[in-house]
Amino acid sequence: MGDGTRFKVYCSQCREKVELAVAEFRLALGATAERTFYSFTCPACGAVVRKTAGEKIVAALTAAGVRTMRLLPVEG
């Protein structure tokens, strides 16, 4: 996937289907699948949207160059 890669997603707040560039996504890799998610800000309503990310979504987003952070468990 190249620099011009865009993804179509639904906003869970306004239900608008929007198309966003790679730079507009964030991917968080958790210790488990339930804690792995991607997020974006909906350009239609301004809501910050967070959705769980399965293996295929993680693979597509990382291959496209989406900024990724690894979540670490907190000791204590």
mmJSON file of the N, C-alpha and C atoms, coordinates in Angstrom:
{"data_MODEL":{"atom_site":{
"group_PDB":["ATOM","ATOM","ATOM","ATOM","ATOM","ATOM","ATOM","ATOM","ATOM","ATOM","ATOM","ATOM","ATOM","ATOM","ATOM","ATOM","ATOM","ATOM","ATOM","ATOM","ATOM","ATOM","ATOM","ATOM","ATOM","ATOM","ATOM","ATOM","ATOM","ATOM","ATOM","ATOM","ATOM","ATOM","ATOM","ATOM","ATOM","ATOM","ATOM","ATOM","ATOM","ATOM","ATOM","ATOM","ATOM","ATOM","ATOM","ATOM","ATOM","ATOM","ATOM","ATOM","ATOM","ATOM","ATOM","ATOM","ATOM","ATOM","ATOM","ATOM","ATOM","ATOM","ATOM","ATOM","ATOM","ATOM","ATOM","ATOM","ATOM","ATOM","ATOM","ATOM","ATOM","ATOM","ATOM","ATOM","ATOM","ATOM","ATOM","ATOM","ATOM","ATOM","ATOM","ATOM","ATOM","ATOM","ATOM","ATOM","ATOM","ATOM","ATOM","ATOM","ATOM","ATOM","ATOM","ATOM","ATOM","ATOM","ATOM","ATOM","ATOM","ATOM","ATOM","ATOM","ATOM","ATOM","ATOM","ATOM","ATOM","ATOM","ATOM","ATOM","ATOM","ATOM","ATOM","ATOM","ATOM","ATOM","ATOM","ATOM","ATOM","ATOM","ATOM","ATOM","ATOM","ATOM","ATOM","ATOM","ATOM","ATOM","ATOM","ATOM","ATOM","ATOM","ATOM","ATOM","ATOM","ATOM","ATOM","ATOM","ATOM","ATOM","ATOM","ATOM","ATOM","ATOM","ATOM","ATOM","ATOM","ATOM","ATOM","ATOM","ATOM","ATOM","ATOM","ATOM","ATOM","ATOM","ATOM","ATOM","ATOM","ATOM","ATOM","ATOM","ATOM","ATOM","ATOM","ATOM","ATOM","ATOM","ATOM","ATOM","ATOM","ATOM","ATOM","ATOM","ATOM","ATOM","ATOM","ATOM","ATOM","ATOM","ATOM","ATOM","ATOM","ATOM","ATOM","ATOM","ATOM","ATOM","ATOM","ATOM","ATOM","ATOM","ATOM","ATOM","ATOM","ATOM","ATOM","ATOM","ATOM","ATOM","ATOM","ATOM","ATOM","ATOM","ATOM","ATOM","ATOM","ATOM","ATOM","ATOM","ATOM","ATOM","ATOM","ATOM","ATOM","ATOM","ATOM","ATOM","ATOM","ATOM","ATOM","ATOM","ATOM","ATOM","ATOM","ATOM"],
"id":[1,2,3,4,5,6,7,8,9,10,11,12,13,14,15,16,17,18,19,20,21,22,23,24,25,26,27,28,29,30,31,32,33,34,35,36,37,38,39,40,41,42,43,44,45,46,47,48,49,50,51,52,53,54,55,56,57,58,59,60,61,62,63,64,65,66,67,68,69,70,71,72,73,74,75,76,77,78,79,80,81,82,83,84,85,86,87,88,89,90,91,92,93,94,95,96,97,98,99,100,101,102,103,104,105,106,107,108,109,110,111,112,113,114,115,116,117,118,119,120,121,122,123,124,125,126,127,128,129,130,131,132,133,134,135,136,137,138,139,140,141,142,143,144,145,146,147,148,149,150,151,152,153,154,155,156,157,158,159,160,161,162,163,164,165,166,167,168,169,170,171,172,173,174,175,176,177,178,179,180,181,182,183,184,185,186,187,188,189,190,191,192,193,194,195,196,197,198,199,200,201,202,203,204,205,206,207,208,209,210,211,212,213,214,215,216,217,218,219,220,221,222,223,224,225,226,227,228],
"type_symbol":["N","C","C","N","C","C","N","C","C","N","C","C","N","C","C","N","C","C","N","C","C","N","C","C","N","C","C","N","C","C","N","C","C","N","C","C","N","C","C","N","C","C","N","C","C","N","C","C","N","C","C","N","C","C","N","C","C","N","C","C","N","C","C","N","C","C","N","C","C","N","C","C","N","C","C","N","C","C","N","C","C","N","C","C","N","C","C","N","C","C","N","C","C","N","C","C","N","C","C","N","C","C","N","C","C","N","C","C","N","C","C","N","C","C","N","C","C","N","C","C","N","C","C","N","C","C","N","C","C","N","C","C","N","C","C","N","C","C","N","C","C","N","C","C","N","C","C","N","C","C","N","C","C","N","C","C","N","C","C","N","C","C","N","C","C","N","C","C","N","C","C","N","C","C","N","C","C","N","C","C","N","C","C","N","C","C","N","C","C","N","C","C","N","C","C","N","C","C","N","C","C","N","C","C","N","C","C","N","C","C","N","C","C","N","C","C","N","C","C","N","C","C","N","C","C","N","C","C"],
"label_atom_id":["N","CA","C","N","CA","C","N","CA","C","N","CA","C","N","CA","C","N","CA","C","N","CA","C","N","CA","C","N","CA","C","N","CA","C","N","CA","C","N","CA","C","N","CA","C","N","CA","C","N","CA","C","N","CA","C","N","CA","C","N","CA","C","N","CA","C","N","CA","C","N","CA","C","N","CA","C","N","CA","C","N","CA","C","N","CA","C","N","CA","C","N","CA","C","N","CA","C","N","CA","C","N","CA","C","N","CA","C","N","CA","C","N","CA","C","N","CA","C","N","CA","C","N","CA","C","N","CA","C","N","CA","C","N","CA","C","N","CA","C","N","CA","C","N","CA","C","N","CA","C","N","CA","C","N","CA","C","N","CA","C","N","CA","C","N","CA","C","N","CA","C","N","CA","C","N","CA","C","N","CA","C","N","CA","C","N","CA","C","N","CA","C","N","CA","C","N","CA","C","N","CA","C","N","CA","C","N","CA","C","N","CA","C","N","CA","C","N","CA","C","N","CA","C","N","CA","C","N","CA","C","N","CA","C","N","CA","C","N","CA","C","N","CA","C","N","CA","C","N","CA","C","N","CA","C","N","CA","C","N","CA","C","N","CA","C"],
"label_alt_id":[null,null,null,null,null,null,null,null,null,null,null,null,null,null,null,null,null,null,null,null,null,null,null,null,null,null,null,null,null,null,null,null,null,null,null,null,null,null,null,null,null,null,null,null,null,null,null,null,null,null,null,null,null,null,null,null,null,null,null,null,null,null,null,null,null,null,null,null,null,null,null,null,null,null,null,null,null,null,null,null,null,null,null,null,null,null,null,null,null,null,null,null,null,null,null,null,null,null,null,null,null,null,null,null,null,null,null,null,null,null,null,null,null,null,null,null,null,null,null,null,null,null,null,null,null,null,null,null,null,null,null,null,null,null,null,null,null,null,null,null,null,null,null,null,null,null,null,null,null,null,null,null,null,null,null,null,null,null,null,null,null,null,null,null,null,null,null,null,null,null,null,null,null,null,null,null,null,null,null,null,null,null,null,null,null,null,null,null,null,null,null,null,null,null,null,null,null,null,null,null,null,null,null,null,null,null,null,null,null,null,null,null,null,null,null,null,null,null,null,null,null,null,null,null,null,null,null,null],
"label_comp_id":["MET","MET","MET","GLY","GLY","GLY","ASP","ASP","ASP","GLY","GLY","GLY","THR","THR","THR","ARG","ARG","ARG","PHE","PHE","PHE","LYS","LYS","LYS","VAL","VAL","VAL","TYR","TYR","TYR","CYS","CYS","CYS","SER","SER","SER","GLN","GLN","GLN","CYS","CYS","CYS","ARG","ARG","ARG","GLU","GLU","GLU","LYS","LYS","LYS","VAL","VAL","VAL","GLU","GLU","GLU","LEU","LEU","LEU","ALA","ALA","ALA","VAL","VAL","VAL","ALA","ALA","ALA","GLU","GLU","GLU","PHE","PHE","PHE","ARG","ARG","ARG","LEU","LEU","LEU","ALA","ALA","ALA","LEU","LEU","LEU","GLY","GLY","GLY","ALA","ALA","ALA","THR","THR","THR","ALA","ALA","ALA","GLU","GLU","GLU","ARG","ARG","ARG","THR","THR","THR","PHE","PHE","PHE","TYR","TYR","TYR","SER","SER","SER","PHE","PHE","PHE","THR","THR","THR","CYS","CYS","CYS","PRO","PRO","PRO","ALA","ALA","ALA","CYS","CYS","CYS","GLY","GLY","GLY","ALA","ALA","ALA","VAL","VAL","VAL","VAL","VAL","VAL","ARG","ARG","ARG","LYS","LYS","LYS","THR","THR","THR","ALA","ALA","ALA","GLY","GLY","GLY","GLU","GLU","GLU","LYS","LYS","LYS","ILE","ILE","ILE","VAL","VAL","VAL","ALA","ALA","ALA","ALA","ALA","ALA","LEU","LEU","LEU","THR","THR","THR","ALA","ALA","ALA","ALA","ALA","ALA","GLY","GLY","GLY","VAL","VAL","VAL","ARG","ARG","ARG","THR","THR","THR","MET","MET","MET","ARG","ARG","ARG","LEU","LEU","LEU","LEU","LEU","LEU","PRO","PRO","PRO","VAL","VAL","VAL","GLU","GLU","GLU","GLY","GLY","GLY"],
"label_asym_id":["A","A","A","A","A","A","A","A","A","A","A","A","A","A","A","A","A","A","A","A","A","A","A","A","A","A","A","A","A","A","A","A","A","A","A","A","A","A","A","A","A","A","A","A","A","A","A","A","A","A","A","A","A","A","A","A","A","A","A","A","A","A","A","A","A","A","A","A","A","A","A","A","A","A","A","A","A","A","A","A","A","A","A","A","A","A","A","A","A","A","A","A","A","A","A","A","A","A","A","A","A","A","A","A","A","A","A","A","A","A","A","A","A","A","A","A","A","A","A","A","A","A","A","A","A","A","A","A","A","A","A","A","A","A","A","A","A","A","A","A","A","A","A","A","A","A","A","A","A","A","A","A","A","A","A","A","A","A","A","A","A","A","A","A","A","A","A","A","A","A","A","A","A","A","A","A","A","A","A","A","A","A","A","A","A","A","A","A","A","A","A","A","A","A","A","A","A","A","A","A","A","A","A","A","A","A","A","A","A","A","A","A","A","A","A","A","A","A","A","A","A","A","A","A","A","A","A","A"],
"label_entity_id":["1","1","1","1","1","1","1","1","1","1","1","1","1","1","1","1","1","1","1","1","1","1","1","1","1","1","1","1","1","1","1","1","1","1","1","1","1","1","1","1","1","1","1","1","1","1","1","1","1","1","1","1","1","1","1","1","1","1","1","1","1","1","1","1","1","1","1","1","1","1","1","1","1","1","1","1","1","1","1","1","1","1","1","1","1","1","1","1","1","1","1","1","1","1","1","1","1","1","1","1","1","1","1","1","1","1","1","1","1","1","1","1","1","1","1","1","1","1","1","1","1","1","1","1","1","1","1","1","1","1","1","1","1","1","1","1","1","1","1","1","1","1","1","1","1","1","1","1","1","1","1","1","1","1","1","1","1","1","1","1","1","1","1","1","1","1","1","1","1","1","1","1","1","1","1","1","1","1","1","1","1","1","1","1","1","1","1","1","1","1","1","1","1","1","1","1","1","1","1","1","1","1","1","1","1","1","1","1","1","1","1","1","1","1","1","1","1","1","1","1","1","1","1","1","1","1","1","1"],
"label_seq_id":[1,1,1,2,2,2,3,3,3,4,4,4,5,5,5,6,6,6,7,7,7,8,8,8,9,9,9,10,10,10,11,11,11,12,12,12,13,13,13,14,14,14,15,15,15,16,16,16,17,17,17,18,18,18,19,19,19,20,20,20,21,21,21,22,22,22,23,23,23,24,24,24,25,25,25,26,26,26,27,27,27,28,28,28,29,29,29,30,30,30,31,31,31,32,32,32,33,33,33,34,34,34,35,35,35,36,36,36,37,37,37,38,38,38,39,39,39,40,40,40,41,41,41,42,42,42,43,43,43,44,44,44,45,45,45,46,46,46,47,47,47,48,48,48,49,49,49,50,50,50,51,51,51,52,52,52,53,53,53,54,54,54,55,55,55,56,56,56,57,57,57,58,58,58,59,59,59,60,60,60,61,61,61,62,62,62,63,63,63,64,64,64,65,65,65,66,66,66,67,67,67,68,68,68,69,69,69,70,70,70,71,71,71,72,72,72,73,73,73,74,74,74,75,75,75,76,76,76],
"pdbx_PDB_ins_code":[null,null,null,null,null,null,null,null,null,null,null,null,null,null,null,null,null,null,null,null,null,null,null,null,null,null,null,null,null,null,null,null,null,null,null,null,null,null,null,null,null,null,null,null,null,null,null,null,null,null,null,null,null,null,null,null,null,null,null,null,null,null,null,null,null,null,null,null,null,null,null,null,null,null,null,null,null,null,null,null,null,null,null,null,null,null,null,null,null,null,null,null,null,null,null,null,null,null,null,null,null,null,null,null,null,null,null,null,null,null,null,null,null,null,null,null,null,null,null,null,null,null,null,null,null,null,null,null,null,null,null,null,null,null,null,null,null,null,null,null,null,null,null,null,null,null,null,null,null,null,null,null,null,null,null,null,null,null,null,null,null,null,null,null,null,null,null,null,null,null,null,null,null,null,null,null,null,null,null,null,null,null,null,null,null,null,null,null,null,null,null,null,null,null,null,null,null,null,null,null,null,null,null,null,null,null,null,null,null,null,null,null,null,null,null,null,null,null,null,null,null,null,null,null,null,null,null,null],
"Cartn_x":[0.846,0.0,0.884,0.443,1.292,0.904,1.56,1.358,-0.069,-0.744,-2.097,-3.182,-2.807,-3.775,-4.804,-6.067,-7.165,-8.043,-8.71,-9.603,-10.996,-12.017,-13.4,-13.84,-14.386,-14.83,-16.158,-16.878,-18.122,-17.882,-18.47,-18.42,-19.5,-19.145,-20.124,-21.017,-20.68,-21.503,-22.573,-22.149,-23.102,-23.504,-22.865,-23.144,-22.751,-21.972,-21.503,-20.384,-20.391,-19.291,-18.295,-17.066,-16.053,-14.821,-14.066,-12.827,-11.682,-10.727,-9.64,-8.276,-7.339,-5.954,-5.275,-4.199,-3.425,-3.049,-2.657,-2.206,-3.301,-4.551,-5.666,-6.02,-5.303,-5.553,-4.447,-4.787,-3.825,-4.169,-3.16,-3.346,-2.661,-3.382,-2.83,-2.852,-1.671,-1.549,-1.517,-2.567,-2.659,-2.086,-2.049,-1.527,-2.436,-3.713,-4.674,-5.434,-6.132,-6.924,-8.006,-8.558,-9.612,-9.098,-7.807,-7.213,-6.487,-6.662,-6.051,-7.125,-6.833,-7.842,-7.212,-8.045,-7.628,-8.573,-8.105,-8.942,-8.746,-9.744,-9.712,-10.729,-10.603,-11.581,-12.468,-13.769,-14.719,-14.756,-14.499,-14.54,-15.963,-16.964,-18.352,-18.904,-18.591,-19.178,-18.147,-16.87,-15.82,-15.613,-16.373,-16.235,-14.927,-14.313,-13.154,-13.712,-13.416,-13.977,-12.886,-13.232,-12.294,-12.975,-12.309,-12.879,-11.843,-12.313,-11.395,-10.82,-9.59,-8.899,-8.463,-9.043,-8.641,-7.357,-6.91,-5.636,-5.583,-6.656,-6.659,-6.591,-7.3,-7.268,-5.892,-5.318,-3.965,-2.976,-3.065,-2.147,-2.303,-3.535,-3.772,-3.283,-3.574,-3.168,-1.652,-0.997,0.46,1.143,0.624,1.201,1.088,0.027,-0.177,0.639,1.216,2.051,1.357,0.217,-0.481,0.405,0.432,1.222,0.716,1.637,1.291,1.981,1.256,1.88,1.543,2.479,2.278,1.906,0.765,0.307,0.95,1.526,2.188,1.362,1.314,0.576,1.262,0.447,0.974,1.172,2.364,2.666,2.25,1.688,1.541,0.358],
"Cartn_y":[-1.185,0.0,1.239,2.244,3.412,4.596,5.713,6.948,7.476,7.225,7.735,6.83,5.848,4.891,5.592,5.224,5.762,4.588,4.745,3.709,4.294,3.501,3.901,3.284,4.122,3.673,4.345,3.741,4.316,4.952,6.109,6.764,6.139,5.7,5.086,6.124,7.4,8.462,8.966,9.425,10.014,9.044,7.875,6.824,7.213,8.264,8.703,7.775,7.445,6.68,7.7,7.643,8.623,7.914,8.62,8.097,8.928,8.247,8.943,8.484,9.399,9.095,8.374,7.697,6.942,7.807,9.051,9.942,10.262,10.0,10.327,9.196,8.082,6.936,6.776,6.164,5.72,4.27,3.448,2.034,1.738,1.123,0.751,-0.766,-1.353,-2.806,-3.178,-3.832,-4.238,-5.624,-6.033,-7.348,-8.469,-8.151,-9.131,-8.517,-9.357,-8.872,-7.895,-8.122,-7.249,-5.853,-5.729,-4.434,-3.778,-4.318,-3.753,-2.974,-1.715,-0.875,0.165,0.73,1.881,3.028,4.234,5.394,6.451,7.31,8.426,9.462,10.661,11.711,11.834,11.74,11.813,13.242,13.401,14.743,15.296,14.427,14.869,15.458,14.811,15.27,15.643,15.334,15.693,14.711,13.619,12.628,11.856,11.54,10.652,9.235,8.44,7.099,6.076,5.071,3.998,2.667,1.827,0.534,-0.567,-1.754,-2.875,-3.243,-3.741,-4.086,-5.543,-6.343,-7.737,-7.851,-9.068,-9.317,-8.717,-8.858,-8.338,-6.815,-6.173,-4.707,-4.236,-4.889,-4.533,-4.672,-5.769,-5.996,-4.917,-4.566,-3.548,-2.176,-1.808,-0.49,-0.373,-1.412,-1.34,-1.356,-2.152,-2.187,-0.83,-0.093,1.226,2.312,1.986,2.963,3.764,3.269,3.962,3.999,5.151,5.294,4.314,3.564,2.484,2.666,2.341,2.321,0.995,0.498,-0.757,-0.42,-0.95,-0.714,-1.741,-1.279,-2.158,-2.255,-3.447,-3.58,-2.78,-2.239,-1.455,-2.377,-2.357,-3.16,-2.381,-3.099,-2.4,-2.324],
"Cartn_z":[0.0,0.0,0.0,-0.72,-0.889,-0.041,-0.331,0.419,0.324,-0.769,-0.965,-0.418,0.385,0.915,1.784,1.573,2.369,2.795,3.926,4.433,4.628,4.308,4.555,5.875,6.739,8.054,8.4,9.342,9.841,11.195,11.396,12.701,13.573,14.762,15.653,16.328,16.208,16.798,15.821,14.65,13.693,12.581,12.528,11.535,10.112,9.98,8.662,8.187,6.895,6.303,5.774,6.268,5.883,5.332,4.537,3.972,4.535,5.167,5.851,5.359,5.385,5.035,6.194,5.894,6.885,8.089,7.848,8.923,9.934,9.592,10.48,11.444,11.36,12.232,13.264,14.379,15.391,15.694,15.869,16.178,17.494,18.42,19.722,19.831,20.034,20.155,21.625,22.088,23.482,23.703,24.965,25.328,24.817,24.594,24.089,22.916,22.181,21.044,21.498,22.677,23.199,23.527,23.708,24.061,22.89,21.705,20.506,19.76,19.435,18.805,17.886,17.036,16.234,16.551,16.314,16.588,15.511,15.407,14.467,14.925,14.408,14.67,13.443,13.648,12.542,11.992,10.697,10.12,10.001,10.07,9.935,11.231,12.381,13.647,14.705,14.469,15.416,16.556,16.567,17.636,17.491,18.627,18.631,18.695,17.681,17.545,17.814,18.612,18.957,18.666,17.873,17.5,17.686,18.066,18.218,16.851,16.87,15.626,15.67,14.797,14.669,13.864,13.671,12.982,11.58,10.802,9.43,9.409,10.317,10.386,10.824,11.826,12.282,11.128,10.39,9.265,8.197,7.853,6.822,7.267,8.51,9.002,9.131,9.643,9.785,8.42,7.481,6.135,5.446,5.764,5.159,5.85,7.013,7.705,8.784,9.288,10.373,11.612,12.27,13.498,14.551,15.126,16.045,17.382,18.453,19.776,20.431,21.222,21.943,23.378,23.828,25.194,26.113,27.195,28.151,29.42,30.029,31.29,32.396,33.281,34.401,35.593,36.144,37.334,38.573,39.518,40.731,41.487],
"occupancy":[1.0,1.0,1.0,1.0,1.0,1.0,1.0,1.0,1.0,1.0,1.0,1.0,1.0,1.0,1.0,1.0,1.0,1.0,1.0,1.0,1.0,1.0,1.0,1.0,1.0,1.0,1.0,1.0,1.0,1.0,1.0,1.0,1.0,1.0,1.0,1.0,1.0,1.0,1.0,1.0,1.0,1.0,1.0,1.0,1.0,1.0,1.0,1.0,1.0,1.0,1.0,1.0,1.0,1.0,1.0,1.0,1.0,1.0,1.0,1.0,1.0,1.0,1.0,1.0,1.0,1.0,1.0,1.0,1.0,1.0,1.0,1.0,1.0,1.0,1.0,1.0,1.0,1.0,1.0,1.0,1.0,1.0,1.0,1.0,1.0,1.0,1.0,1.0,1.0,1.0,1.0,1.0,1.0,1.0,1.0,1.0,1.0,1.0,1.0,1.0,1.0,1.0,1.0,1.0,1.0,1.0,1.0,1.0,1.0,1.0,1.0,1.0,1.0,1.0,1.0,1.0,1.0,1.0,1.0,1.0,1.0,1.0,1.0,1.0,1.0,1.0,1.0,1.0,1.0,1.0,1.0,1.0,1.0,1.0,1.0,1.0,1.0,1.0,1.0,1.0,1.0,1.0,1.0,1.0,1.0,1.0,1.0,1.0,1.0,1.0,1.0,1.0,1.0,1.0,1.0,1.0,1.0,1.0,1.0,1.0,1.0,1.0,1.0,1.0,1.0,1.0,1.0,1.0,1.0,1.0,1.0,1.0,1.0,1.0,1.0,1.0,1.0,1.0,1.0,1.0,1.0,1.0,1.0,1.0,1.0,1.0,1.0,1.0,1.0,1.0,1.0,1.0,1.0,1.0,1.0,1.0,1.0,1.0,1.0,1.0,1.0,1.0,1.0,1.0,1.0,1.0,1.0,1.0,1.0,1.0,1.0,1.0,1.0,1.0,1.0,1.0,1.0,1.0,1.0,1.0,1.0,1.0,1.0,1.0,1.0,1.0,1.0,1.0],
"B_iso_or_equiv":[0.0,0.0,0.0,0.0,0.0,0.0,0.0,0.0,0.0,0.0,0.0,0.0,0.0,0.0,0.0,0.0,0.0,0.0,0.0,0.0,0.0,0.0,0.0,0.0,0.0,0.0,0.0,0.0,0.0,0.0,0.0,0.0,0.0,0.0,0.0,0.0,0.0,0.0,0.0,0.0,0.0,0.0,0.0,0.0,0.0,0.0,0.0,0.0,0.0,0.0,0.0,0.0,0.0,0.0,0.0,0.0,0.0,0.0,0.0,0.0,0.0,0.0,0.0,0.0,0.0,0.0,0.0,0.0,0.0,0.0,0.0,0.0,0.0,0.0,0.0,0.0,0.0,0.0,0.0,0.0,0.0,0.0,0.0,0.0,0.0,0.0,0.0,0.0,0.0,0.0,0.0,0.0,0.0,0.0,0.0,0.0,0.0,0.0,0.0,0.0,0.0,0.0,0.0,0.0,0.0,0.0,0.0,0.0,0.0,0.0,0.0,0.0,0.0,0.0,0.0,0.0,0.0,0.0,0.0,0.0,0.0,0.0,0.0,0.0,0.0,0.0,0.0,0.0,0.0,0.0,0.0,0.0,0.0,0.0,0.0,0.0,0.0,0.0,0.0,0.0,0.0,0.0,0.0,0.0,0.0,0.0,0.0,0.0,0.0,0.0,0.0,0.0,0.0,0.0,0.0,0.0,0.0,0.0,0.0,0.0,0.0,0.0,0.0,0.0,0.0,0.0,0.0,0.0,0.0,0.0,0.0,0.0,0.0,0.0,0.0,0.0,0.0,0.0,0.0,0.0,0.0,0.0,0.0,0.0,0.0,0.0,0.0,0.0,0.0,0.0,0.0,0.0,0.0,0.0,0.0,0.0,0.0,0.0,0.0,0.0,0.0,0.0,0.0,0.0,0.0,0.0,0.0,0.0,0.0,0.0,0.0,0.0,0.0,0.0,0.0,0.0,0.0,0.0,0.0,0.0,0.0,0.0,0.0,0.0,0.0,0.0,0.0,0.0],
"pdbx_formal_charge":[null,null,null,null,null,null,null,null,null,null,null,null,null,null,null,null,null,null,null,null,null,null,null,null,null,null,null,null,null,null,null,null,null,null,null,null,null,null,null,null,null,null,null,null,null,null,null,null,null,null,null,null,null,null,null,null,null,null,null,null,null,null,null,null,null,null,null,null,null,null,null,null,null,null,null,null,null,null,null,null,null,null,null,null,null,null,null,null,null,null,null,null,null,null,null,null,null,null,null,null,null,null,null,null,null,null,null,null,null,null,null,null,null,null,null,null,null,null,null,null,null,null,null,null,null,null,null,null,null,null,null,null,null,null,null,null,null,null,null,null,null,null,null,null,null,null,null,null,null,null,null,null,null,null,null,null,null,null,null,null,null,null,null,null,null,null,null,null,null,null,null,null,null,null,null,null,null,null,null,null,null,null,null,null,null,null,null,null,null,null,null,null,null,null,null,null,null,null,null,null,null,null,null,null,null,null,null,null,null,null,null,null,null,null,null,null,null,null,null,null,null,null,null,null,null,null,null,null],
"auth_seq_id":[1,1,1,2,2,2,3,3,3,4,4,4,5,5,5,6,6,6,7,7,7,8,8,8,9,9,9,10,10,10,11,11,11,12,12,12,13,13,13,14,14,14,15,15,15,16,16,16,17,17,17,18,18,18,19,19,19,20,20,20,21,21,21,22,22,22,23,23,23,24,24,24,25,25,25,26,26,26,27,27,27,28,28,28,29,29,29,30,30,30,31,31,31,32,32,32,33,33,33,34,34,34,35,35,35,36,36,36,37,37,37,38,38,38,39,39,39,40,40,40,41,41,41,42,42,42,43,43,43,44,44,44,45,45,45,46,46,46,47,47,47,48,48,48,49,49,49,50,50,50,51,51,51,52,52,52,53,53,53,54,54,54,55,55,55,56,56,56,57,57,57,58,58,58,59,59,59,60,60,60,61,61,61,62,62,62,63,63,63,64,64,64,65,65,65,66,66,66,67,67,67,68,68,68,69,69,69,70,70,70,71,71,71,72,72,72,73,73,73,74,74,74,75,75,75,76,76,76],
"auth_comp_id":["MET","MET","MET","GLY","GLY","GLY","ASP","ASP","ASP","GLY","GLY","GLY","THR","THR","THR","ARG","ARG","ARG","PHE","PHE","PHE","LYS","LYS","LYS","VAL","VAL","VAL","TYR","TYR","TYR","CYS","CYS","CYS","SER","SER","SER","GLN","GLN","GLN","CYS","CYS","CYS","ARG","ARG","ARG","GLU","GLU","GLU","LYS","LYS","LYS","VAL","VAL","VAL","GLU","GLU","GLU","LEU","LEU","LEU","ALA","ALA","ALA","VAL","VAL","VAL","ALA","ALA","ALA","GLU","GLU","GLU","PHE","PHE","PHE","ARG","ARG","ARG","LEU","LEU","LEU","ALA","ALA","ALA","LEU","LEU","LEU","GLY","GLY","GLY","ALA","ALA","ALA","THR","THR","THR","ALA","ALA","ALA","GLU","GLU","GLU","ARG","ARG","ARG","THR","THR","THR","PHE","PHE","PHE","TYR","TYR","TYR","SER","SER","SER","PHE","PHE","PHE","THR","THR","THR","CYS","CYS","CYS","PRO","PRO","PRO","ALA","ALA","ALA","CYS","CYS","CYS","GLY","GLY","GLY","ALA","ALA","ALA","VAL","VAL","VAL","VAL","VAL","VAL","ARG","ARG","ARG","LYS","LYS","LYS","THR","THR","THR","ALA","ALA","ALA","GLY","GLY","GLY","GLU","GLU","GLU","LYS","LYS","LYS","ILE","ILE","ILE","VAL","VAL","VAL","ALA","ALA","ALA","ALA","ALA","ALA","LEU","LEU","LEU","THR","THR","THR","ALA","ALA","ALA","ALA","ALA","ALA","GLY","GLY","GLY","VAL","VAL","VAL","ARG","ARG","ARG","THR","THR","THR","MET","MET","MET","ARG","ARG","ARG","LEU","LEU","LEU","LEU","LEU","LEU","PRO","PRO","PRO","VAL","VAL","VAL","GLU","GLU","GLU","GLY","GLY","GLY"],
"auth_asym_id":["A","A","A","A","A","A","A","A","A","A","A","A","A","A","A","A","A","A","A","A","A","A","A","A","A","A","A","A","A","A","A","A","A","A","A","A","A","A","A","A","A","A","A","A","A","A","A","A","A","A","A","A","A","A","A","A","A","A","A","A","A","A","A","A","A","A","A","A","A","A","A","A","A","A","A","A","A","A","A","A","A","A","A","A","A","A","A","A","A","A","A","A","A","A","A","A","A","A","A","A","A","A","A","A","A","A","A","A","A","A","A","A","A","A","A","A","A","A","A","A","A","A","A","A","A","A","A","A","A","A","A","A","A","A","A","A","A","A","A","A","A","A","A","A","A","A","A","A","A","A","A","A","A","A","A","A","A","A","A","A","A","A","A","A","A","A","A","A","A","A","A","A","A","A","A","A","A","A","A","A","A","A","A","A","A","A","A","A","A","A","A","A","A","A","A","A","A","A","A","A","A","A","A","A","A","A","A","A","A","A","A","A","A","A","A","A","A","A","A","A","A","A","A","A","A","A","A","A"],
"auth_atom_id":["N","CA","C","N","CA","C","N","CA","C","N","CA","C","N","CA","C","N","CA","C","N","CA","C","N","CA","C","N","CA","C","N","CA","C","N","CA","C","N","CA","C","N","CA","C","N","CA","C","N","CA","C","N","CA","C","N","CA","C","N","CA","C","N","CA","C","N","CA","C","N","CA","C","N","CA","C","N","CA","C","N","CA","C","N","CA","C","N","CA","C","N","CA","C","N","CA","C","N","CA","C","N","CA","C","N","CA","C","N","CA","C","N","CA","C","N","CA","C","N","CA","C","N","CA","C","N","CA","C","N","CA","C","N","CA","C","N","CA","C","N","CA","C","N","CA","C","N","CA","C","N","CA","C","N","CA","C","N","CA","C","N","CA","C","N","CA","C","N","CA","C","N","CA","C","N","CA","C","N","CA","C","N","CA","C","N","CA","C","N","CA","C","N","CA","C","N","CA","C","N","CA","C","N","CA","C","N","CA","C","N","CA","C","N","CA","C","N","CA","C","N","CA","C","N","CA","C","N","CA","C","N","CA","C","N","CA","C","N","CA","C","N","CA","C","N","CA","C","N","CA","C","N","CA","C","N","CA","C","N","CA","C","N","CA","C"],
"pdbx_PDB_model_num":[1,1,1,1,1,1,1,1,1,1,1,1,1,1,1,1,1,1,1,1,1,1,1,1,1,1,1,1,1,1,1,1,1,1,1,1,1,1,1,1,1,1,1,1,1,1,1,1,1,1,1,1,1,1,1,1,1,1,1,1,1,1,1,1,1,1,1,1,1,1,1,1,1,1,1,1,1,1,1,1,1,1,1,1,1,1,1,1,1,1,1,1,1,1,1,1,1,1,1,1,1,1,1,1,1,1,1,1,1,1,1,1,1,1,1,1,1,1,1,1,1,1,1,1,1,1,1,1,1,1,1,1,1,1,1,1,1,1,1,1,1,1,1,1,1,1,1,1,1,1,1,1,1,1,1,1,1,1,1,1,1,1,1,1,1,1,1,1,1,1,1,1,1,1,1,1,1,1,1,1,1,1,1,1,1,1,1,1,1,1,1,1,1,1,1,1,1,1,1,1,1,1,1,1,1,1,1,1,1,1,1,1,1,1,1,1,1,1,1,1,1,1,1,1,1,1,1,1]
}}}
